[in-house]
Amino acid sequence: MKPLHPKLFSGPISFLKSAPHLEFLPNPTVPEIAFVGRSNVGKSSLINALTNRNGLARTSNTPGRTQELNFFDIGDPLIFRICDMPGYGFAKAPPKIVQKWRYLINDYLRGRQVLKRTFVLIDSRHGIKTTDEEFLTMLDKAAVSYRIVMTKTDKVKATELEATMEKVLAAAKKHPAAHPELILTSSEKKQGIDELRMAVLEAVQI
């Protein structure tokens, strides 16, 4: 495979399908990159910034709106897929539905052979919370390679961001499946988007 170029994100990108259950997953024919994080972490906005599209991933003011695995095709001919996963924690939904999401996420992450890397989004305003810790531990146990992406870095002062970064880095060191470096992003200011694109393309080619 020739090295992939970031201009790929300016080319053909399209929504493929939503999968409410594993049997609806697309055929595992190309690499997949997953994005996941707490509800309201800014995941949809980040995917839109990453793909240079305004409305590819649906953004919502209601946390927990994404209840299925949403797949996007990157490239024509198809090169890889992005999986937008349901947000975890704080979703205003009945416990049974939350449990269903959890099973869906767990089963996808543990059993998907073509999943190359998972990007776990952490809100710069809050740092790692208990639900994040639980999720990172689950990824460790499933031996899923992941990288932490800090979102909304433009919403906090530089000194606060520095302190939060240090705490997140210290926490990441305790997780064997975590990449040792963070990616700092702001969807609004387009900060860190080029670095994130390179990290995605690097993971696709593993």
C-alpha positions as CSV (number, residue, x, y, z in Angstrom):
1,M,0.0,0.0,0.0
2,K,1.3,3.5,-0.9
3,P,1.5,5.9,2.0
4,L,-1.8,7.6,2.5
5,H,-2.0,11.4,2.2
6,P,-4.1,13.8,4.3
7,K,-5.7,15.1,1.2
8,L,-7.7,11.9,1.3
9,F,-10.0,13.7,3.7
10,S,-10.8,16.2,1.0
11,G,-11.9,13.5,-1.3
12,P,-15.0,11.3,-1.4
13,I,-16.5,10.5,2.0
14,S,-19.9,9.2,2.7
15,F,-22.2,7.9,5.4
16,L,-22.6,4.1,4.9
17,K,-25.0,2.8,7.5
18,S,-26.0,2.6,11.2
19,A,-25.7,-0.7,13.0
20,P,-28.0,-1.1,16.0
21,H,-26.7,-4.7,16.5
22,L,-23.6,-6.7,15.4
23,E,-25.4,-8.5,12.6
24,F,-25.8,-5.2,10.8
25,L,-22.1,-4.4,10.7
26,P,-20.6,-3.8,7.3
27,N,-18.5,-6.6,5.8
28,P,-15.0,-6.5,7.3
29,T,-13.2,-5.8,4.0
30,V,-11.2,-2.7,4.9
31,P,-9.5,-1.2,8.0
32,E,-11.7,0.6,10.5
33,I,-10.9,3.4,12.9
34,A,-13.3,4.0,15.9
35,F,-14.1,7.2,17.8
36,V,-15.6,7.0,21.2
37,G,-16.1,9.2,24.3
38,R,-18.4,10.4,27.0
39,S,-21.7,11.9,25.8
40,N,-21.3,15.6,25.0
41,V,-17.5,15.3,24.5
42,G,-17.7,16.8,21.0
43,K,-17.3,13.6,19.1
44,S,-19.5,14.4,16.1
45,S,-18.0,17.9,15.8
46,L,-14.5,16.4,15.8
47,I,-15.4,13.8,13.1
48,N,-16.8,16.6,11.0
49,A,-13.6,18.6,11.4
50,L,-11.5,15.6,10.7
51,T,-13.3,14.9,7.4
52,N,-13.6,18.5,6.4
53,R,-17.4,18.2,6.3
54,N,-20.1,20.3,8.1
55,G,-22.8,17.7,8.6
56,L,-21.3,14.2,8.1
57,A,-21.7,13.2,11.7
58,R,-24.9,14.5,13.4
59,T,-24.2,16.8,16.2
60,S,-26.8,17.2,19.0
61,N,-27.3,19.2,22.1
62,T,-28.9,16.1,23.7
63,P,-26.2,13.9,25.1
64,G,-26.5,10.3,24.1
65,R,-28.3,10.8,20.9
66,T,-26.0,8.5,19.0
67,Q,-27.3,5.0,20.0
68,E,-25.9,3.0,17.1
69,L,-22.5,2.3,15.5
70,N,-22.4,4.8,12.5
71,F,-20.0,3.9,9.7
72,F,-18.5,6.3,7.1
73,D,-16.7,5.3,4.0
74,I,-13.4,7.1,3.3
75,G,-12.1,7.2,-0.3
76,D,-13.4,6.0,-3.7
77,P,-12.3,3.3,-4.2
78,L,-12.9,2.6,-0.5
79,I,-9.7,2.8,1.6
80,F,-11.0,2.6,5.2
81,R,-14.0,3.3,7.4
82,I,-14.6,5.5,10.4
83,C,-16.9,4.1,13.1
84,D,-18.7,6.7,15.3
85,M,-19.6,4.9,18.5
86,P,-22.4,5.6,21.0
87,G,-21.3,8.0,23.8
88,Y,-20.9,6.5,27.2
89,G,-21.8,7.9,30.6
90,F,-24.5,10.5,31.4
91,A,-26.7,9.5,28.6
92,K,-30.3,10.4,29.5
93,A,-31.7,7.1,28.6
94,P,-33.4,4.2,30.4
95,P,-30.9,1.7,32.0
96,K,-31.9,-1.1,29.6
97,I,-31.0,1.0,26.6
98,V,-27.7,2.1,28.2
99,Q,-26.9,-1.6,28.9
100,K,-27.7,-2.4,25.3
101,W,-25.3,0.3,24.1
102,R,-22.6,-1.1,26.4
103,Y,-22.9,-4.6,25.0
104,L,-22.8,-3.3,21.5
105,I,-19.6,-1.3,22.2
106,N,-18.0,-4.1,24.0
107,D,-18.8,-6.7,21.4
108,Y,-17.6,-4.5,18.5
109,L,-14.3,-3.6,20.2
110,R,-13.5,-7.1,21.3
111,G,-14.4,-9.0,18.1
112,R,-13.7,-6.7,15.2
113,Q,-10.7,-8.0,13.3
114,V,-10.4,-5.0,11.0
115,L,-10.4,-2.4,13.8
116,K,-7.0,-0.8,13.7
117,R,-7.2,1.8,16.4
118,T,-9.7,3.4,18.7
119,F,-9.5,7.1,19.5
120,V,-10.9,7.9,23.0
121,L,-12.0,11.5,23.3
122,I,-11.6,13.3,26.7
123,D,-13.1,16.7,27.3
124,S,-10.3,19.2,28.2
125,R,-12.7,21.0,30.6
126,H,-13.2,17.9,32.7
127,G,-10.3,15.5,32.2
128,I,-10.6,11.8,32.9
129,K,-13.8,10.9,34.9
130,T,-14.8,7.6,36.4
131,T,-16.7,6.5,33.3
132,D,-13.6,7.2,31.2
133,E,-11.4,5.1,33.6
134,E,-13.9,2.2,33.3
135,F,-13.9,2.4,29.6
136,L,-10.0,2.6,29.3
137,T,-9.8,-0.5,31.6
138,M,-12.3,-2.3,29.4
139,L,-10.1,-1.5,26.3
140,D,-7.0,-2.8,28.1
141,K,-8.7,-6.1,29.0
142,A,-9.9,-6.4,25.4
143,A,-6.3,-5.7,24.2
144,V,-7.6,-2.9,21.9
145,S,-5.0,-0.3,20.9
146,Y,-6.2,3.2,21.6
147,R,-5.1,6.8,21.7
148,I,-6.4,9.6,23.8
149,V,-7.6,12.8,22.1
150,M,-8.3,15.9,24.1
151,T,-11.3,17.9,22.8
152,K,-12.4,21.5,23.2
153,T,-9.0,22.7,24.1
154,D,-10.0,26.3,23.2
155,K,-12.5,26.3,26.1
156,V,-10.0,26.2,28.9
157,K,-7.1,28.5,29.9
158,A,-3.6,27.4,28.9
159,T,-2.6,26.8,32.6
160,E,-5.6,24.7,33.2
161,L,-5.1,22.8,30.0
162,E,-1.5,22.1,31.0
163,A,-2.6,20.7,34.4
164,T,-5.3,18.6,32.9
165,M,-2.9,17.2,30.3
166,E,-0.5,16.1,33.0
167,K,-3.2,14.3,34.9
168,V,-4.5,12.6,31.7
169,L,-0.9,11.6,30.7
170,A,-0.3,10.2,34.2
171,A,-3.5,8.2,34.0
172,A,-2.7,6.9,30.5
173,K,0.6,5.5,31.7
174,K,-1.3,3.1,33.9
175,H,-3.2,1.7,31.0
176,P,-1.1,-0.8,28.9
177,A,-3.1,-0.5,25.7
178,A,-2.9,3.4,25.7
179,H,-0.6,5.3,23.3
180,P,1.9,7.3,25.3
181,E,1.1,10.6,23.6
182,L,-2.0,12.8,23.6
183,I,-3.5,14.6,20.6
184,L,-4.9,18.1,21.6
185,T,-7.8,19.3,19.4
186,S,-10.3,22.0,19.0
187,S,-13.0,21.4,16.3
188,E,-14.0,25.1,16.4
189,K,-10.5,26.5,16.0
190,K,-9.3,23.5,13.8
191,Q,-6.4,23.0,16.2
192,G,-4.7,19.6,16.2
193,I,-6.9,18.4,13.2
194,D,-3.9,17.8,10.9
195,E,-2.1,15.8,13.6
196,L,-5.2,13.8,14.2
197,R,-5.5,13.1,10.4
198,M,-1.9,11.8,10.4
199,A,-2.6,9.6,13.4
200,V,-5.6,8.1,11.7
201,L,-3.8,7.4,8.5
202,E,-0.8,6.0,10.4
203,A,-3.2,3.6,12.2
204,V,-5.0,2.6,9.0
205,Q,-1.6,1.4,7.5
206,I,-0.6,-0.7,10.5
